[in-house]
Amino acid sequence: MHELSDSEQAERKLLHALAQFKDALVLDIGAGDGRFVAHYGAQAAFIHLIDLDIDDLADARQLLGDAGVTRYGLHNTTAERLPFPSEHFDLAVFSWSL
């Protein structure tokens, strides 16, 4: 799991300043270990985490469980091969994936 310090909660504050997560169906592309999802996961209706690194997705499962986030799906795929219909999400998040 990737550990980066954010003692001032800058990541959480920025995410919530940029988007409304409450009751949203969220697609997190390049979700990695789920670190950003942990900042908003409890508010979202459901989050689909997309990442190519299967080990990161396993870490995400652990981190989200520890954070009490229960409404999510993990997908080992790319943004070009999304297994969802068009216009399915309220919000798409790209964090460290660009």
Backbone as CSV, one residue per row, in Angstrom:
resi,resn,N_x,N_y,N_z,CA_x,CA_y,CA_z,C_x,C_y,C_z
1,MET,0.844,-1.179,0.000,0.000,0.000,0.000,0.881,1.232,0.000
2,HIS,0.490,2.253,-0.743,1.260,3.486,-0.827,0.863,4.403,0.317
3,GLU,1.832,4.800,1.091,1.569,5.686,2.218,2.126,7.068,1.902
4,LEU,1.292,8.068,1.764,1.711,9.443,1.602,1.023,10.263,2.673
5,SER,1.797,11.070,3.349,1.250,11.874,4.438,0.398,13.011,3.890
6,ASP,-0.726,13.244,4.513,-1.609,14.360,4.172,-2.229,14.862,5.469
7,SER,-1.356,15.233,6.402,-1.814,15.599,7.744,-2.740,16.809,7.752
8,GLU,-2.644,17.663,6.746,-3.519,18.840,6.683,-4.804,18.567,5.907
9,GLN,-4.981,17.324,5.465,-6.184,16.915,4.738,-6.379,17.703,3.442
10,ALA,-5.276,18.090,2.805,-5.351,18.865,1.563,-6.041,18.088,0.457
11,GLU,-5.757,16.788,0.352,-6.397,15.978,-0.686,-7.902,15.946,-0.492
12,ARG,-8.344,15.674,0.719,-9.775,15.607,1.002,-10.437,16.944,0.706
13,LYS,-9.833,18.025,1.165,-10.402,19.358,0.956,-10.500,19.687,-0.531
14,LEU,-9.463,19.370,-1.291,-9.472,19.660,-2.722,-10.535,18.839,-3.450
15,LEU,-10.605,17.555,-3.149,-11.616,16.717,-3.790,-13.021,17.241,-3.542
16,HIS,-13.307,17.619,-2.300,-14.648,18.089,-1.965,-14.919,19.503,-2.482
17,ALA,-13.867,20.286,-2.719,-14.044,21.613,-3.311,-14.369,21.514,-4.802
18,LEU,-13.882,20.453,-5.439,-14.052,20.311,-6.882,-15.290,19.531,-7.301
19,ALA,-15.802,18.685,-6.417,-16.907,17.811,-6.836,-17.852,17.515,-5.682
20,GLN,-19.089,17.195,-6.043,-20.112,16.809,-5.075,-20.245,15.285,-5.126
21,PHE,-19.837,14.610,-4.078,-19.846,13.154,-4.044,-21.097,12.563,-3.414
22,LYS,-21.866,13.365,-2.716,-23.024,12.842,-1.996,-23.999,12.174,-2.952
23,ASP,-24.251,10.904,-2.702,-25.205,10.087,-3.460,-24.862,9.936,-4.947
24,ALA,-23.611,10.187,-5.308,-23.191,10.101,-6.713,-22.719,8.692,-7.061
25,LEU,-22.935,8.321,-8.297,-22.369,7.098,-8.866,-21.051,7.528,-9.500
26,VAL,-19.933,7.069,-8.920,-18.611,7.581,-9.262,-17.776,6.522,-9.969
27,LEU,-17.051,6.971,-10.990,-16.052,6.155,-11.660,-14.694,6.748,-11.320
28,ASP,-13.835,5.981,-10.666,-12.487,6.443,-10.325,-11.494,5.695,-11.203
29,ILE,-10.967,6.386,-12.207,-10.061,5.793,-13.184,-8.630,5.950,-12.697
30,GLY,-7.909,4.849,-12.667,-6.559,4.869,-12.120,-6.599,4.997,-10.613
31,ALA,-7.529,4.283,-10.004,-7.788,4.418,-8.568,-6.646,3.938,-7.683
32,GLY,-5.756,3.137,-8.245,-4.622,2.659,-7.450,-5.072,1.919,-6.208
33,ASP,-4.496,2.297,-5.083,-4.799,1.607,-3.825,-6.031,2.154,-3.118
34,GLY,-6.781,3.061,-3.769,-8.025,3.572,-3.195,-7.863,4.727,-2.229
35,ARG,-6.656,5.273,-2.159,-6.388,6.335,-1.188,-7.333,7.521,-1.346
36,PHE,-7.577,7.974,-2.577,-8.481,9.106,-2.773,-9.932,8.709,-2.515
37,VAL,-10.296,7.505,-2.896,-11.667,7.033,-2.684,-12.011,7.041,-1.197
38,ALA,-11.046,6.748,-0.363,-11.284,6.755,1.084,-11.725,8.133,1.579
39,HIS,-11.375,9.201,0.844,-11.763,10.562,1.232,-13.231,10.868,0.949
40,TYR,-13.835,10.175,-0.006,-15.218,10.495,-0.368,-16.137,9.277,-0.416
41,GLY,-15.597,8.101,-0.254,-16.358,6.872,-0.447,-17.603,6.728,0.408
42,ALA,-17.568,7.212,1.625,-18.727,7.069,2.512,-19.909,7.906,2.046
43,GLN,-19.659,8.952,1.268,-20.737,9.824,0.804,-21.344,9.369,-0.523
44,ALA,-20.567,8.707,-1.330,-21.037,8.313,-2.664,-22.055,7.184,-2.573
45,ALA,-22.937,7.131,-3.561,-23.896,6.032,-3.624,-23.173,4.726,-3.949
46,PHE,-22.207,4.806,-4.890,-21.420,3.643,-5.282,-20.223,4.147,-6.069
47,ILE,-19.089,3.475,-5.915,-17.873,3.841,-6.633,-17.353,2.627,-7.380
48,HIS,-17.011,2.818,-8.651,-16.328,1.789,-9.431,-14.873,2.227,-9.553
49,LEU,-13.963,1.429,-9.015,-12.534,1.708,-9.080,-11.936,0.945,-10.248
50,ILE,-11.238,1.657,-11.124,-10.619,1.083,-12.314,-9.106,1.199,-12.156
51,ASP,-8.394,0.107,-12.341,-6.932,0.165,-12.333,-6.375,-1.070,-13.024
52,LEU,-5.199,-0.921,-13.623,-4.532,-2.048,-14.276,-3.738,-2.904,-13.300
53,ASP,-3.362,-2.333,-12.163,-2.521,-3.033,-11.196,-3.392,-3.825,-10.218
54,ILE,-3.416,-5.128,-10.391,-4.265,-5.992,-9.552,-3.850,-5.934,-8.082
55,ASP,-2.555,-5.743,-7.825,-2.091,-5.624,-6.439,-2.602,-4.346,-5.789
56,ASP,-2.637,-3.253,-6.559,-3.201,-2.008,-6.033,-4.682,-2.174,-5.715
57,LEU,-5.405,-2.881,-6.561,-6.825,-3.104,-6.291,-7.025,-3.943,-5.026
58,ALA,-6.147,-4.897,-4.793,-6.220,-5.676,-3.550,-5.956,-4.769,-2.349
59,ASP,-4.994,-3.859,-2.490,-4.731,-2.886,-1.426,-5.940,-1.986,-1.210
60,ALA,-6.605,-1.611,-2.309,-7.793,-0.764,-2.206,-8.892,-1.468,-1.412
61,ARG,-9.072,-2.747,-1.668,-10.092,-3.508,-0.928,-9.817,-3.423,0.579
62,GLN,-8.565,-3.567,0.968,-8.189,-3.497,2.378,-8.390,-2.085,2.938
63,LEU,-7.898,-1.083,2.218,-7.994,0.297,2.691,-9.447,0.744,2.824
64,LEU,-10.269,0.418,1.833,-11.668,0.826,1.877,-12.419,0.101,2.978
65,GLY,-12.085,-1.155,3.197,-12.683,-1.877,4.319,-12.324,-1.233,5.645
66,ASP,-11.063,-0.859,5.790,-10.611,-0.187,7.012,-11.294,1.166,7.196
67,ALA,-11.617,1.843,6.066,-12.261,3.156,6.115,-13.783,3.054,6.243
68,GLY,-14.320,1.834,6.216,-15.763,1.647,6.345,-16.529,1.884,5.055
69,VAL,-15.837,1.936,3.928,-16.497,2.115,2.626,-16.924,0.737,2.137
70,THR,-18.225,0.572,1.873,-18.745,-0.750,1.505,-19.386,-0.797,0.123
71,ARG,-19.689,0.348,-0.460,-20.398,0.385,-1.741,-19.418,0.694,-2.869
72,TYR,-18.737,-0.342,-3.339,-17.760,-0.146,-4.402,-17.572,-1.435,-5.186
73,GLY,-17.028,-1.283,-6.387,-16.645,-2.412,-7.216,-15.230,-2.184,-7.711
74,LEU,-14.452,-3.252,-7.809,-13.073,-3.184,-8.287,-13.001,-3.791,-9.679
75,HIS,-12.338,-3.096,-10.609,-12.286,-3.542,-11.992,-10.860,-3.436,-12.519
76,ASN,-10.301,-4.554,-12.906,-8.954,-4.610,-13.469,-9.067,-4.419,-14.979
77,THR,-9.113,-3.147,-15.385,-9.299,-2.809,-16.802,-8.758,-1.410,-17.060
78,THR,-8.944,-0.927,-18.276,-8.511,0.412,-18.656,-9.722,1.297,-18.914
79,ALA,-9.480,2.599,-18.988,-10.564,3.536,-19.291,-11.105,3.313,-20.698
80,GLU,-10.268,2.782,-21.585,-10.713,2.522,-22.952,-11.611,1.292,-23.056
81,ARG,-11.618,0.468,-22.038,-12.407,-0.777,-22.079,-13.384,-0.869,-20.907
82,LEU,-14.063,0.202,-20.639,-14.990,0.223,-19.510,-16.162,-0.725,-19.751
83,PRO,-16.493,-1.517,-18.746,-17.600,-2.466,-18.893,-18.951,-1.872,-18.476
84,PHE,-19.195,-0.609,-18.861,-20.416,0.076,-18.452,-21.033,0.767,-19.662
85,PRO,-22.343,0.999,-19.625,-22.980,1.738,-20.720,-22.573,3.211,-20.699
86,SER,-22.707,3.871,-21.840,-22.418,5.302,-21.925,-23.293,6.082,-20.958
87,GLU,-22.760,7.182,-20.486,-23.492,8.106,-19.604,-24.035,7.409,-18.360
88,HIS,-23.286,6.473,-17.823,-23.705,5.686,-16.675,-23.386,6.361,-15.336
89,PHE,-22.419,7.276,-15.313,-21.909,7.836,-14.060,-22.277,9.298,-13.874
90,ASP,-22.382,9.691,-12.608,-22.590,11.096,-12.267,-21.270,11.861,-12.292
91,LEU,-20.188,11.149,-11.997,-18.904,11.802,-11.807,-17.777,10.834,-12.143
92,ALA,-16.763,11.326,-12.842,-15.556,10.529,-13.102,-14.378,11.254,-12.476
93,VAL,-13.529,10.484,-11.806,-12.366,11.046,-11.109,-11.099,10.468,-11.714
94,PHE,-10.186,11.347,-12.077,-8.828,10.966,-12.462,-7.927,11.641,-11.432
95,SER,-7.199,10.887,-10.673,-6.333,11.532,-9.680,-4.880,11.478,-10.122
96,TRP,-4.208,10.388,-9.881,-2.804,10.243,-10.245,-2.647,9.546,-11.579
97,SER,-3.704,9.359,-12.321,-3.637,8.549,-13.543,-3.267,9.334,-14.786
98,LEU,-3.183,10.634,-14.716,-2.847,11.411,-15.915,-1.357,11.553,-16.080
